[in-house]
Amino acid sequence: MLTGLIHLHSVLRWLILVFLVIALIRHLNGFKDKNPYSAKDRKTDLLLMIFTHTNLLVGIVLWFIGPMGLKNINNLGMGEVMRTSIYRFFAVEHTVGMLLAVVLITLARSAGKPVSAGAQAHKKAFYLLLVALLVILVSIPWPFREIGAGRHWLPGL
């Protein structure tokens, strides 16, 4: 079960990144061209939010049942977890960063909810999503980072 959840968490990461880039492009064009929010904009934002919230729930489960979250804190103590970079990353930094990204994506989605949403809403959503993307990119344990050493782009490969 744990392996399946880790794989799901990783696959959802890629869906989130794809939809985040699509949403950023749509909102950039929307506020540059002064377009009102369209049904496609709302649908893209909704799918992004659904994938993000689903991944948040999977991540919360992994934090509680996986080896790198609560179990490390209980076994080693919070002091040791905070002194060890890889433990701190998964128990605290990754978690806080991704929670912040989820909040930003949710706020961006709410910018386009009013029927009257226009270019200013596109601008607000664009900047919220841009910050969310940066936070996500910093909070992912990429294989090329020391934190992600030994990990793969997709688990199981």
C-alpha positions in Angstrom: 0.0 0.0 0.0 2.8 2.4 0.9 4.5 1.9 -2.4 1.3 2.5 -4.3 0.6 5.7 -2.4 4.2 6.9 -3.2 3.7 6.2 -6.9 0.3 8.0 -6.9 1.9 11.0 -5.1 4.6 11.1 -7.8 2.2 10.7 -10.8 -0.1 13.4 -9.4 3.0 15.7 -9.1 3.4 15.6 -12.8 -0.3 16.2 -13.5 -0.1 19.2 -11.2 3.0 20.6 -12.9 1.4 20.2 -16.4 -1.9 21.8 -15.4 0.0 24.5 -13.5 1.9 25.5 -16.6 -1.2 25.4 -18.7 -3.1 27.6 -16.2 -0.1 30.0 -16.1 -0.1 30.4 -19.8 -3.9 30.9 -20.0 -3.8 33.5 -17.2 -0.8 35.3 -18.7 -2.6 35.5 -22.0 -5.8 36.5 -20.3 -4.4 39.5 -18.5 -2.2 40.6 -21.4 -5.1 40.5 -23.8 -7.6 41.8 -21.2 -9.9 38.8 -21.7 -12.6 37.8 -19.3 -12.4 34.5 -17.6 -13.7 31.7 -19.9 -15.2 28.3 -19.2 -11.9 26.8 -20.2 -10.0 28.9 -17.7 -12.3 27.8 -14.9 -12.1 24.2 -16.0 -8.3 24.3 -16.0 -8.2 25.9 -12.6 -10.7 23.4 -11.3 -8.7 20.4 -12.5 -5.5 21.9 -11.1 -7.2 22.3 -7.8 -8.6 18.8 -7.8 -5.3 17.2 -8.5 -3.6 19.4 -5.9 -6.0 18.7 -3.2 -6.0 14.9 -4.0 -2.2 15.0 -3.8 -2.4 16.8 -0.5 -4.6 14.1 1.0 -2.2 11.4 -0.3 0.7 13.3 1.1 -1.0 13.6 4.5 -1.5 9.9 4.6 2.1 9.3 3.6 3.3 11.7 6.3 1.4 9.7 9.0 2.1 6.2 7.8 5.4 6.6 5.8 8.9 6.3 7.2 9.9 10.0 6.7 7.2 11.9 8.6 5.6 11.2 11.9 7.5 7.9 12.4 10.8 9.7 12.2 9.7 12.3 14.7 8.4 9.6 17.1 11.5 7.4 16.7 14.3 10.0 16.6 12.7 13.0 18.4 12.1 16.4 16.8 15.5 17.7 17.7 17.3 14.9 15.7 14.9 15.3 12.8 15.6 19.0 12.7 19.4 18.5 12.8 19.3 16.0 9.9 18.7 17.7 6.5 16.9 14.8 4.8 14.6 14.1 7.8 13.9 17.8 8.2 13.1 18.1 4.5 10.4 15.4 4.5 9.0 16.0 8.0 8.8 19.8 7.8 10.1 21.6 4.7 8.4 19.6 2.0 5.2 19.5 4.0 5.0 23.2 4.8 6.1 24.2 1.2 3.4 22.0 -0.3 0.7 23.3 2.1 1.6 26.8 1.1 1.4 25.9 -2.6 -2.1 24.3 -2.1 -3.3 27.5 -0.4 -1.9 29.6 -3.3 -3.5 27.4 -5.9 -6.9 27.5 -4.1 -6.7 31.3 -3.8 -5.9 31.5 -7.5 -9.0 29.3 -8.3 -11.2 31.6 -6.2 -10.0 34.6 -8.2 -11.9 33.4 -11.2 -15.1 32.2 -9.5 -17.2 35.4 -9.9 -19.0 35.5 -13.3 -17.7 39.0 -13.7 -14.0 38.0 -13.4 -11.9 39.7 -16.0 -8.3 40.7 -16.7 -7.5 41.7 -13.1 -8.6 38.2 -12.0 -6.3 36.7 -14.6 -3.5 38.8 -13.3 -4.1 37.8 -9.6 -4.4 34.1 -10.5 -1.2 34.3 -12.6 0.9 35.7 -9.8 -0.6 33.4 -7.2 0.1 30.4 -9.5 3.6 31.6 -10.4 4.5 31.8 -6.7 2.9 28.3 -6.2 5.0 26.9 -9.0 8.2 28.3 -7.5 7.3 26.9 -4.1 6.5 23.5 -5.6 9.7 23.3 -7.6 11.8 24.1 -4.4 9.8 21.6 -2.3 10.1 18.6 -4.6 12.9 16.1 -3.8 14.3 16.1 -7.3 16.8 13.4 -8.2 19.5 16.0 -9.0 19.2 17.5 -5.4 21.1 16.1 -2.5 17.7 15.5 -0.8 16.5 13.4 -3.7 19.7 11.4 -4.3 18.8 7.9 -5.3 15.2 8.8 -6.2 13.9 8.6 -9.7 11.8 10.9 -11.8 9.0 8.4 -11.5 9.0 5.8 -8.7 9.4 2.3 -10.0 11.7 3.2 -12.9 
